[in-house]
Amino acid sequence: VQLQASGGGLVEAGGSLRLSCAASGTPFTLTNMGWYRQAPGKERESVADIRSDGMTTYHESVKGRFTISRGNARNTVWLQMNSLTPEDTAAYYCHGIFFLQDYWGQGTQVTVSS
């Protein structure tokens, strides 16, 4: 299973960005797909996750601002990020779970200027 992430970039505080991630290498639906982020000097943390049945979970700090969704193809996931703050600056990593194995995409940088 390979995860290909895209999106990210530089945005001013209060702006929006949209991240995309597509999984390939399997005809089956990944159990979970989501996003983690890691800021310099900090541990990687889960930002948002969506199960194959559509159930979502969010980090407390992004609730009400970020929305995770999954495509009809099931193995595509988007993260709509609104009202971004400098504290959201980090490398964002697409994550998937398939048959109890963790898979990671390459990081995509999100930088929010104040």
C-alpha positions as CSV (number, residue, x, y, z in Angstrom):
1,V,0.0,0.0,0.0
2,Q,1.3,3.4,-1.0
3,L,0.0,6.7,0.2
4,Q,0.4,9.8,-1.9
5,A,-0.3,13.1,-0.3
6,S,-0.6,16.5,-1.9
7,G,-1.6,20.0,-0.9
8,G,-0.1,22.1,1.8
9,G,1.8,25.3,1.4
10,L,2.1,28.8,2.9
11,V,-1.0,30.6,4.0
12,E,-1.8,33.6,6.3
13,A,-3.5,33.2,9.6
14,G,-7.2,32.8,9.1
15,G,-6.8,31.2,5.7
16,S,-7.6,27.8,4.4
17,L,-5.8,24.8,2.9
18,R,-6.9,21.5,1.6
19,L,-4.8,18.3,1.8
20,S,-5.4,15.2,-0.3
21,C,-4.2,11.7,0.1
22,A,-4.8,8.7,-2.2
23,A,-3.9,5.1,-1.4
24,S,-2.9,2.7,-4.1
25,G,-1.7,-0.9,-4.2
26,T,-4.8,-2.6,-3.0
27,P,-8.3,-3.1,-4.3
28,F,-9.6,-3.2,-0.7
29,T,-10.7,-0.4,1.5
30,L,-8.3,0.8,4.2
31,T,-9.8,0.5,7.6
32,N,-8.8,4.0,8.6
33,M,-7.3,6.9,6.8
34,G,-6.3,10.2,8.4
35,W,-3.6,12.8,9.0
36,Y,-0.9,13.3,11.6
37,R,1.3,16.3,12.0
38,Q,4.6,17.0,13.5
39,A,6.0,20.4,14.3
40,P,9.7,21.1,15.0
41,G,10.7,19.8,18.4
42,K,7.3,18.2,19.0
43,E,6.0,14.7,18.8
44,R,3.8,13.5,15.9
45,E,0.2,13.8,16.8
46,S,-3.0,12.6,15.2
47,V,-5.0,15.5,13.6
48,A,-8.0,13.7,12.1
49,D,-9.1,10.2,11.2
50,I,-12.0,8.7,9.3
51,R,-13.0,5.0,9.3
52,S,-14.3,3.1,6.4
53,D,-17.8,3.5,7.9
54,G,-17.5,7.2,7.9
55,M,-16.9,7.8,11.7
56,T,-14.5,10.6,12.3
57,T,-12.3,11.7,15.2
58,Y,-10.4,15.0,15.6
59,H,-7.7,16.4,17.8
60,E,-9.3,18.8,20.2
61,S,-7.4,21.8,18.8
62,V,-8.8,21.4,15.3
63,K,-12.4,20.6,16.1
64,G,-14.7,23.0,14.3
65,R,-12.0,24.2,12.0
66,F,-10.8,21.0,10.1
67,T,-13.0,18.6,8.3
68,I,-11.9,15.2,7.1
69,S,-13.8,13.4,4.4
70,R,-13.4,10.3,2.3
71,G,-14.1,9.8,-1.4
72,N,-16.4,7.5,-3.1
73,A,-13.4,5.5,-4.1
74,R,-12.9,5.0,-0.3
75,N,-9.2,5.1,-0.4
76,T,-9.0,8.8,-1.0
77,V,-9.1,11.2,1.9
78,W,-9.2,15.0,2.1
79,L,-8.5,17.4,5.0
80,Q,-10.1,20.8,4.7
81,M,-8.4,23.1,7.1
82,N,-10.0,26.5,7.8
83,S,-9.2,29.3,10.2
84,L,-5.6,28.3,10.3
85,T,-3.4,29.6,13.0
86,P,0.4,29.7,13.3
87,E,0.1,26.8,15.8
88,D,-1.1,24.6,12.9
89,T,2.3,24.9,11.2
90,A,3.8,21.5,10.8
91,A,4.6,18.7,8.4
92,Y,1.4,16.8,7.8
93,Y,1.5,13.0,7.1
94,C,-1.2,10.9,5.6
95,H,-1.8,7.7,7.5
96,G,-3.7,4.5,6.8
97,I,-4.4,1.3,8.5
98,F,-4.8,-1.9,6.4
99,F,-5.0,-5.3,8.0
100,L,-3.7,-3.9,11.2
101,Q,-0.6,-2.5,9.5
102,D,0.2,1.2,9.6
103,Y,1.1,3.0,6.4
104,W,2.5,6.5,5.9
105,G,2.7,8.9,3.1
106,Q,5.4,11.5,2.6
107,G,5.0,14.6,4.7
108,T,3.6,17.8,3.2
109,Q,4.5,21.1,4.8
110,V,1.8,23.5,6.1
111,T,3.1,26.9,7.2
112,V,0.8,29.5,8.6
113,S,2.2,33.0,8.9
114,S,0.9,35.4,11.5
